[in-house]
């Protein structure tokens, strides 16, 4: 069995004395693991970094086997972001969320495309935090847990939607939400198509998507969200959502 594709490194772990097992995200093969012989060598280490784009050739005797990768570098995004702690925190979080929440060997090209867009904008803190929230919302949709933000769950109205029900994932209007505000999640305006984004909106968006990722996607496999996501949010809070 053999295939060729391209994708992004999500994680690397040492295997034996000289090899590494990498987790990659590809547009047509989904998230896929494989062995890289010599993966811990001085030559390979700069290539096998989370966030780097690589060309991949996978070989395995059977399709269900771990198999082995031959890897060629395409772009060194990790090195470009290494000096910016805020961007690096975003990179670590998005790679960890993709690794933890996407099922192995299940293609999700729309999530992959959004992953690329987010990665290409990690240098700009005015843009990427909101893109990150949108990417997580898209991941929820791909996993079958998409948020319904078109109309109020209680009234059917599409006016003045301000909250989201944690039970149904549907939007709630301001009037219907009033008696239950302490039990509802805030709906940021930019997820409704508004062109402007505030730090408060981004914070609310992180809480919103994080809640459903943890209680819908991760709950089923008895996992919580990766620590790198919490570290990213902390870094955003201390260094600012824009600079």
Secondary structure by P-SEA (a helix, b strand, c coil): ccccbbbbbcccccccccbbbbbbbbccccbbbbbbcccccccccccccccbbbbbbbbbccccccccccccccccccccccccaaaaaaaaaaaaaaacccccccccaaaaaaaaaaaaacccccccaaaaaaaaaaaaaaacccccccccccccccccccbbbccccbbbcccccccccccbbbbbccccccccccaaaaaaaaaaaaaaaaacccccccccccaaaaaaaaaaaaacccc
